[in-house]
Amino acid sequence: MVPDALIVGGSGVIGRAIALRMAAAGWQVRVTGRIRLPVELRTAGVSFISGDRADMQRESAAGVDLLVDCACYTADHARALVELAAEAGSTVLLSSKAVYIDPAGNHANSDVEPRFDGPLPESAPTVAPGHIDYNSRVGYAANKVAAEQVSLDSGRPITVLRPSRVHGVGNRRPREWVFVKRILDGRRSVLLRRVLGRAVIRVEALRAGGPPKRLLIGSHPHGRSNGE
C-alpha cells in the first residue's frame, strides 16, 4: 500500500523540498497553500489543495500516514494542528532554531547577536512562550515555543523539528543577494563572517511507529560554508 502524506504550507521553501523528496520516495503527497502549485511539484505528481490553514477541516487529514505542518506559527495554529493530528498516523511540526537563547538571553532575532559555545542539544534553553505578533522580531520565537508546547503536551504522536539555516528553491528572501550585489558593485572580495549550516529534513523517516512525541534539531551533518 502506498503511504500518503499531507503537507500544510507545502508550496514554501521547506514544504516544497519535503514534498519533492517524499514523492521521489514513492509517497502519495498532497500539499496545501495559498498560491499555485509550483511546476516541479506538479511534475512530480503532487496534488494541491488551495486554501488557508483556517479552511482545513479535521477530515482533511483522515487516514494519512504523515501530516507535516510547515506553517504553524502560534499556539492557536498548534491547537488546530492537534485536531488534525487526531486523524493522522504521525505528525511533524516545523519550528525553528530561532527559539534558542545564549547564556545572556539573546536569540537569533535579538538586537545583540547570540553567542553559543558549541553545538546546541535539543534541551538547550529557549525564549519564553509568548503571544504577541508572530511576524515581529520579538514575537516570532516566542510564538514558536508556545506552538511547540501545545503540540508536545497534546498527547498526540507529534514530532517538533527545529531547522537551522534553510535555503533553497522557493525562498522569498534569498540570502545570496549580498554576494550578487558585491559583484554588481565591482568588488573583488566576499566577506564571510561565519559558517552556516543548512537544514535537510528527512520527514519520511518520522511516520507512525516512533516515539509518541519528539523534539529534534534539523541540520545538515556536513554544513556548507557561505562561500560554498
Backbone hydrogen bonds in HBPLUS format (Angstrom, degrees):
<---DONOR---> <-ACCEPTOR-->    atom                        ^
c    i                          cat <-CA-CA->   ^        H-A-AA   ^      H-
h    n   atom  resd res      DA  || num        DHA   H-A  angle D-A-AA Bond
n    s   type  num  typ     dist DA aas  dist angle  dist       angle   num
A0028-GLN N   A0003-PRO O   2.87 MM  25  6.20 166.2  1.89 156.5 161.2     1
A0065-ASP N   A0004-ASP O   3.06 MM  61  5.51 132.9  2.28 132.9 145.4     2
A0066-LEU N   A0004-ASP O   3.29 MM  62  6.69 146.7  2.41 148.0 154.9     3
A0005-ALA N   A0028-GLN O   2.87 MM  23  6.30 151.8  1.95 160.2 165.6     4
A0030-ARG N   A0005-ALA O   2.95 MM  25  6.28 155.3  2.01 153.6 161.6     5
A0006-LEU N   A0066-LEU O   2.98 MM  60  6.49 153.4  2.05 156.9 165.6     6
A0068-VAL N   A0006-LEU O   2.87 MM  62  6.25 165.3  1.89 159.3 163.3     7
A0007-ILE N   A0030-ARG O   2.84 MM  23  6.25 159.0  1.89 152.9 159.9     8
A0032-THR N   A0007-ILE O   2.90 MM  25  6.33 152.4  1.98 162.5 162.7     9
A0008-VAL N   A0068-VAL O   2.70 MM  60  6.09 157.6  1.75 166.2 172.5    10
A0070-CYS N   A0008-VAL O   2.88 MM  62  5.79 164.7  1.90 153.2 156.4    11
A0010-GLY N   A0032-THR O   2.88 MM  22  5.61 137.5  2.07 151.1 164.5    12
A0016-ARG N   A0012-GLY O   2.83 MM   4  5.59 153.8  1.89 143.5 151.1    13
A0017-ALA N   A0013-VAL O   3.37 MM   4  6.39 157.5  2.42 132.4 137.8    14
A0018-ILE N   A0014-ILE O   2.97 MM   4  6.23 161.3  2.00 157.2 162.7    15
A0019-ALA N   A0015-GLY O   2.90 MM   4  6.02 165.2  1.92 148.9 153.2    16
A0020-LEU N   A0016-ARG O   3.03 MM   4  6.22 163.5  2.05 149.9 153.8    17
A0021-ARG N   A0017-ALA O   3.06 MM   4  6.17 161.9  2.09 146.2 151.3    18
A0022-MET N   A0018-ILE O   2.92 MM   4  6.10 163.0  1.95 155.5 160.2    19
A0023-ALA N   A0019-ALA O   2.90 MM   4  5.99 159.7  1.94 148.4 154.6    20
A0024-ALA N   A0020-LEU O   3.00 MM   4  6.11 157.2  2.06 144.4 150.6    21
A0025-ALA N   A0021-ARG O   3.11 MM   4  6.32 130.2  2.37 133.2 146.1    22
A0025-ALA N   A0022-MET O   3.04 MM   3  4.93 129.1  2.31  91.7 105.9    23
A0027-TRP N   A0022-MET O   2.98 MM   5  5.41 162.6  2.01 151.8 146.7    24
A0026-GLY N   A0023-ALA O   3.07 MM   3  5.24 161.0  2.10 107.5 111.6    25
A0047-SER N   A0029-VAL O   2.95 MM  18  6.31 169.1  1.97 157.3 156.3    26
A0031-VAL N   A0047-SER O   2.94 MM  16  6.30 154.6  2.00 147.9 153.5    27
A0049-ILE N   A0031-VAL O   2.78 MM  18  6.04 151.8  1.86 159.5 163.8    28
A0033-GLY N   A0049-ILE O   3.23 MM  16  6.66 141.1  2.39 156.0 158.0    29
A0051-GLY N   A0033-GLY O   2.85 MM  18  5.63 162.6  1.88 145.9 147.6    30
A0041-LEU N   A0038-PRO O   3.04 MM   3  5.48 133.8  2.26 109.0 121.1    31
A0042-ARG N   A0038-PRO O   3.18 MM   4  6.59 158.2  2.23 153.8 160.2    32
A0043-THR N   A0039-VAL O   2.92 MM   4  6.17 163.8  1.95 157.8 162.3    33
A0044-ALA N   A0040-GLU O   3.16 MM   4  6.21 138.3  2.34 127.8 137.9    34
A0044-ALA N   A0041-LEU O   3.12 MM   3  4.98 122.5  2.46  90.8 105.5    35
A0046-VAL N   A0041-LEU O   2.99 MM   5  5.34 161.4  2.03 158.4 152.4    36
A0045-GLY N   A0042-ARG O   3.00 MM   3  5.20 159.6  2.05 107.2 113.5    37
A0055-ASP N   A0052-ASP O   2.92 MM   3  5.43 154.4  1.99 113.5 121.6    38
A0056-MET N   A0053-ARG O   3.17 MM   3  5.46 161.3  2.21 109.5 115.2    39
A0060-SER N   A0057-GLN O   2.89 MM   3  5.49 153.7  1.96 116.2 124.4    40
A0061-ALA N   A0058-ARG O   3.27 MM   3  6.07 154.8  2.34 119.0 122.9    41
A0062-ALA N   A0059-GLU O   3.05 MM   3  4.92 163.0  2.08 104.9 110.0    42
A0064-VAL N   A0061-ALA O   3.18 MM   3  5.67 176.0  2.18 131.3 132.3    43
A0063-GLY N   A0087-GLU O   3.09 MM  24  5.95 140.7  2.25 146.8 148.0    44
A0089-GLY N   A0064-VAL O   2.86 MM  25  6.28 157.0  1.91 156.1 163.7    45
A0090-SER N   A0065-ASP O   3.11 MM  25  6.24 121.9  2.46 125.1 140.2    46
A0067-LEU N   A0090-SER O   2.86 MM  23  6.28 156.0  1.92 152.0 160.2    47
A0092-VAL N   A0067-LEU O   2.73 MM  25  6.20 152.1  1.81 158.8 167.7    48
A0069-ASP N   A0092-VAL O   2.80 MM  23  6.20 165.6  1.82 167.7 172.2    49
A0094-LEU N   A0069-ASP O   3.00 MM  25  6.10 165.4  2.03 167.0 163.1    50
A0078-ALA N   A0074-THR O   3.00 MM   4  6.32 152.6  2.07 143.9 151.7    51
A0079-ARG N   A0075-ALA O   2.91 MM   4  6.23 148.0  2.01 146.4 154.9    52
A0080-ALA N   A0076-ASP O   3.13 MM   4  6.43 156.4  2.19 147.6 153.1    53
A0081-LEU N   A0077-HIS O   2.92 MM   4  6.24 148.1  2.03 143.0 153.0    54
A0082-VAL N   A0078-ALA O   2.84 MM   4  6.12 152.7  1.91 150.6 157.0    55
A0083-GLU N   A0079-ARG O   3.29 MM   4  6.61 149.6  2.39 140.7 147.2    56
A0084-LEU N   A0080-ALA O   3.20 MM   4  6.58 155.3  2.26 145.3 151.5    57
A0085-ALA N   A0081-LEU O   2.74 MM   4  5.98 153.4  1.80 153.4 162.3    58
A0086-ALA N   A0083-GLU O   3.33 MM   3  5.46 143.9  2.47  97.3 106.8    59
A0087-GLU N   A0084-LEU O   2.95 MM   3  5.70 162.1  1.98 120.3 126.0    60
A0088-ALA N   A0085-ALA O   3.16 MM   3  5.02 149.6  2.26  98.3 107.3    61
A0091-THR N   A0157-PRO O   3.06 MM  66  6.25 156.4  2.11 163.9 164.5    62
A0159-THR N   A0091-THR O   2.77 MM  68  6.18 161.7  1.81 152.7 157.0    63
A0093-LEU N   A0159-THR O   2.80 MM  66  6.17 160.8  1.83 157.7 163.7    64
A0161-LEU N   A0093-LEU O   2.89 MM  68  6.19 167.6  1.90 167.8 170.3    65
A0095-SER N   A0161-LEU O   2.62 MM  66  5.62 167.7  1.63 170.1 171.8    66
A0097-LYS N   A0163-PRO O   2.99 MM  66  5.71 134.5  2.20 167.4 153.8    67
A0100-TYR N   A0097-LYS O   3.27 MM   3  6.03 169.5  2.28 121.9 124.0    68
A0127-VAL N   A0099-VAL O   2.87 MM  28  5.75 144.9  1.99 157.9 169.4    69
A0101-ILE N   A0125-PRO O   3.15 MM  24  5.95 160.9  2.19 134.1 135.0    70
A0102-ASP N   A0106-ASN O   2.88 MM   4  5.45 149.2  1.97 145.3 154.4    71
A0105-GLY N   A0102-ASP O   2.83 MM   3  5.22 165.2  1.85 120.9 125.3    72
A0110-SER N   A0107-HIS O   2.99 MM   3  5.27 169.0  2.01 119.2 121.2    73
A0124-ALA N   A0121-PRO O   3.12 MM   3  5.54 168.8  2.13 119.0 120.4    74
A0130-GLY N   A0142-ALA O   3.00 MM  12  4.56 151.3  2.08 106.0 104.4    75
A0136-SER N   A0133-ASP O   3.15 MM   3  5.63 162.5  2.19 114.9 117.7    76
A0140-TYR N   A0136-SER O   3.07 MM   4  5.89 146.8  2.18 150.3 153.2    77
A0143-ASN N   A0139-GLY O   2.96 MM   4  5.95 159.6  2.00 153.2 157.3    78
A0144-LYS N   A0140-TYR O   3.08 MM   4  6.32 152.1  2.16 146.2 154.5    79
A0145-VAL N   A0141-ALA O   2.98 MM   4  6.26 157.1  2.03 153.2 158.0    80
A0146-ALA N   A0142-ALA O   3.11 MM   4  6.35 155.4  2.18 140.8 147.6    81
A0147-ALA N   A0143-ASN O   2.90 MM   4  6.16 154.0  1.97 148.1 154.9    82
A0148-GLU N   A0144-LYS O   2.89 MM   4  6.16 156.1  1.95 148.3 155.1    83
A0149-GLN N   A0145-VAL O   2.98 MM   4  6.23 162.6  2.01 153.2 156.7    84
A0150-VAL N   A0146-ALA O   3.14 MM   4  6.40 162.1  2.18 147.8 152.0    85
A0151-SER N   A0147-ALA O   3.11 MM   4  6.30 162.5  2.14 150.5 155.0    86
A0152-LEU N   A0148-GLU O   2.85 MM   4  6.04 173.8  1.85 163.6 165.0    87
A0153-ASP N   A0149-GLN O   2.97 MM   4  5.86 144.0  2.10 144.0 152.3    88
A0154-SER N   A0151-SER O   3.21 MM   3  5.27 160.7  2.25 104.3 109.8    89
A0158-ILE N   A0156-ARG O   2.81 MM   2  5.58 124.2  2.12 114.3  97.4    90
A0214-ARG N   A0158-ILE O   3.27 MM  56  6.73 149.8  2.37 132.6 136.6    91
A0160-VAL N   A0214-ARG O   2.78 MM  54  6.08 167.0  1.79 154.2 154.4    92
A0216-LEU N   A0160-VAL O   2.82 MM  56  6.21 167.8  1.84 169.3 173.3    93
A0162-ARG N   A0216-LEU O   2.78 MM  54  6.19 151.1  1.86 153.4 163.1    94
A0218-GLY N   A0162-ARG O   3.05 MM  56  5.61 162.5  2.08 107.9 113.4    95
A0164-SER N   A0218-GLY O   2.90 MM  54  6.12 134.4  2.11 172.3 169.9    96
A0199-ALA N   A0165-ARG O   2.83 MM  34  5.97 131.7  2.06 151.0 161.8    97
A0171-ASN N   A0168-GLY O   3.27 MM   3  5.96 151.9  2.36 141.5 140.6    98
A0179-PHE N   A0176-GLU O   2.98 MM   3  5.59 134.0  2.19 115.6 126.7    99
A0180-VAL N   A0176-GLU O   3.23 MM   4  6.59 158.9  2.28 150.5 156.8   100
A0181-LYS N   A0177-TRP O   2.80 MM   4  5.94 165.8  1.82 161.5 164.8   101
A0182-ARG N   A0178-VAL O   3.27 MM   4  6.38 150.2  2.36 132.8 139.6   102
A0183-ILE N   A0179-PHE O   3.17 MM   4  6.47 152.7  2.25 144.9 151.9   103
A0184-LEU N   A0180-VAL O   2.94 MM   4  6.26 160.9  1.97 154.8 159.9   104
A0185-ASP N   A0181-LYS O   2.93 MM   4  6.11 142.3  2.07 142.6 153.0   105
A0187-ARG N   A0182-ARG O   2.93 MM   5  5.36 154.5  2.00 169.1 161.8   106
A0186-GLY N   A0183-ILE O   2.96 MM   3  5.12 157.5  2.01 106.2 113.1   107
A0220-HIS N   A0198-ARG O   2.75 MM  22  5.49 122.6  2.08 140.7 153.2   108
A0205-ALA N   A0202-ARG O   3.25 MM   3  6.02 163.9  2.28 116.7 121.2   109
A0206-LEU N   A0203-VAL O   2.88 MM   3  5.20 165.9  1.90 116.8 120.4   110
